[in-house]
Amino acid sequence: KPILPGKGIGNNLLWSVGSMQDSDDIHGQHHDLEKISQAAVRNWFDENQSLLGINSKNELFSPGRTRTAIHGNGDMIQMSIRRTFKGIPVVGSRATATIKMGNLINIGLESWGTIPDDFGIDPKL
């Protein structure tokens, strides 16, 4: 599914005038592309959370919990999003996404199970 402008099959999305693609600053472009791609993947997860049976708004994209790798000129972007529950990291659980030529081609959920909303996070002895 096209989520960023690119040359992928069926992708008709375009960058707006004055976007990062107009800059010669490769380092700045990668930083901008990282933010834009994370927002696009976040939107995709939010739109599909009921289909996936997840609570993306509360369990994904906590600050500092997302790693993004941009390959080449942004033709491929890979993302690893660590899961949290009520602000606590869920060890070993994450979501992944791969964008190729602007199209979201793969998502994954690793070690994902349902955590009841009433699951307590207060430490006890």
C-alpha positions as CSV (number, residue, x, y, z in Angstrom):
1,K,0.0,0.0,0.0
2,P,1.5,3.4,-0.9
3,I,2.1,5.4,2.3
4,L,4.9,7.7,1.0
5,P,5.7,9.1,-2.4
6,G,7.8,6.6,-4.4
7,K,8.2,4.5,-7.5
8,G,6.4,1.4,-6.1
9,I,3.7,-0.3,-8.0
10,G,0.4,1.7,-7.9
11,N,2.1,4.6,-6.1
12,N,0.8,7.9,-7.3
13,L,1.7,9.9,-4.2
14,L,3.8,13.1,-4.7
15,W,6.0,15.2,-2.4
16,S,4.8,18.7,-1.9
17,V,6.8,21.7,-3.2
18,G,9.4,22.7,-0.8
19,S,9.6,19.3,0.8
20,M,12.7,17.5,1.9
21,Q,13.2,16.1,-1.6
22,D,14.1,19.6,-2.8
23,S,17.1,19.8,-0.5
24,D,20.7,18.8,-1.2
25,D,21.3,18.0,2.5
26,I,21.4,14.2,2.6
27,H,21.7,14.1,6.4
28,G,18.8,16.4,6.8
29,Q,16.8,14.5,4.3
30,H,17.3,11.2,6.2
31,H,16.2,12.9,9.4
32,D,13.1,14.3,7.8
33,L,12.4,11.0,6.1
34,E,12.7,9.2,9.4
35,K,10.0,11.5,11.0
36,I,7.7,11.3,7.9
37,S,8.0,7.5,7.6
38,Q,7.3,7.0,11.3
39,A,4.2,9.2,11.0
40,A,3.0,7.3,8.0
41,V,3.5,3.9,9.6
42,R,1.9,5.2,12.8
43,N,-1.2,6.3,10.8
44,W,-1.3,2.9,9.1
45,F,-1.2,1.0,12.4
46,D,-3.9,3.4,13.9
47,E,-6.1,2.8,10.9
48,N,-5.7,-1.0,11.1
49,Q,-5.5,-1.6,14.8
50,S,-8.9,-3.3,15.0
51,L,-8.1,-5.6,12.1
52,L,-4.8,-6.5,13.8
53,G,-6.3,-6.8,17.3
54,I,-3.8,-4.3,18.8
55,N,-4.0,-1.0,20.6
56,S,-1.5,0.9,18.6
57,K,-2.3,4.3,20.1
58,N,-1.3,3.1,23.6
59,E,1.3,0.4,22.8
60,L,3.4,1.7,19.9
61,F,5.5,4.7,19.2
62,S,6.4,5.7,22.7
63,P,9.3,8.2,22.7
64,G,12.6,6.6,22.1
65,R,11.2,3.2,21.4
66,T,11.3,3.3,17.6
67,R,14.4,2.5,15.4
68,T,14.4,3.4,11.8
69,A,16.9,2.4,9.1
70,I,16.9,4.3,5.8
71,H,18.7,2.5,3.0
72,G,20.1,4.2,-0.1
73,N,18.2,7.3,-1.0
74,G,15.2,6.2,1.0
75,D,14.2,3.5,-1.5
76,M,13.9,1.1,1.5
77,I,13.0,2.0,5.1
78,Q,12.9,-0.5,7.9
79,M,11.3,0.2,11.3
80,S,11.3,-1.6,14.6
81,I,8.8,-0.3,17.1
82,R,9.1,-1.7,20.7
83,R,5.9,-2.3,22.5
84,T,4.9,-0.7,25.8
85,F,2.0,-1.2,28.1
86,K,1.0,1.7,30.4
87,G,4.4,3.2,29.7
88,I,6.3,0.0,30.7
89,P,8.4,-1.8,28.0
90,V,7.1,-5.2,27.1
91,V,10.4,-7.2,26.8
92,G,10.7,-9.1,23.5
93,S,7.6,-7.7,22.0
94,R,7.7,-5.3,19.0
95,A,6.1,-4.4,15.7
96,T,8.0,-4.1,12.4
97,A,7.4,-2.3,9.1
98,T,9.2,-2.2,5.8
99,I,8.6,0.5,3.2
100,K,10.0,-0.1,-0.3
101,M,9.8,2.7,-2.9
102,G,7.1,4.4,-0.9
103,N,4.9,1.3,-0.5
104,L,4.3,-0.5,2.8
105,I,5.3,-4.0,1.8
106,N,5.6,-5.8,5.2
107,I,4.4,-5.5,8.8
108,G,5.0,-7.9,11.6
109,L,4.1,-8.4,15.3
110,E,6.7,-10.3,17.3
111,S,5.9,-12.0,20.6
112,W,2.5,-10.2,20.7
113,G,-0.3,-11.4,23.0
114,T,-3.3,-9.7,24.5
115,I,-2.6,-7.9,27.8
116,P,-5.8,-7.3,29.7
117,D,-6.5,-3.6,30.4
118,D,-6.8,-4.3,34.1
119,F,-3.3,-6.0,34.2
120,G,-1.5,-4.4,37.1
121,I,1.9,-2.8,36.7
122,D,2.5,-1.7,40.3
123,P,5.4,-3.6,41.8
124,K,4.6,-6.0,44.6
125,L,6.7,-8.0,47.0
